[in-house]
Amino acid sequence: MEKQRLEKTVDKIALEVIKHTEAIKGLVTKGEFVEFKNENFTRLDNMMTVLQRLDQERVFTVERIRRLEEDIEKIKTHLALS
């Protein structure tokens, strides 16, 4: 009787070990995680570079528009005097 209970307990433990072993197989390794992290940091760095360029372009565009508006006002003033 005791032997059967012990065997059932061992069987349950063995089944749990098998379940956990299968679950562990689905996990990523540390190396895979580090590779994934590095790839994502590289992508984020590339996106930041693009955003910085766009921001610089926006600043230059706004300044150019301001100068053009000043020129237009000068032309309007000149035409009104003529």
Secondary structure as the mmCIF struct_conf table of DSSP 4:
data_model
#
loop_
_struct_conf.conf_type_id
_struct_conf.id
_struct_conf.beg_label_comp_id
_struct_conf.beg_label_asym_id
_struct_conf.beg_label_seq_id
_struct_conf.end_label_comp_id
_struct_conf.end_label_asym_id
_struct_conf.end_label_seq_id
HELX_RH_AL_P HELX_RH_AL_P1 GLU A 2 LYS A 25
TURN_TY1_P TURN_TY1_P1 GLY A 26 GLY A 26
BEND BEND1 LEU A 27 LEU A 27
HELX_LH_PP_P HELX_LH_PP_P1 VAL A 28 THR A 29
HELX_RH_AL_P HELX_RH_AL_P2 LYS A 30 LEU A 81
#
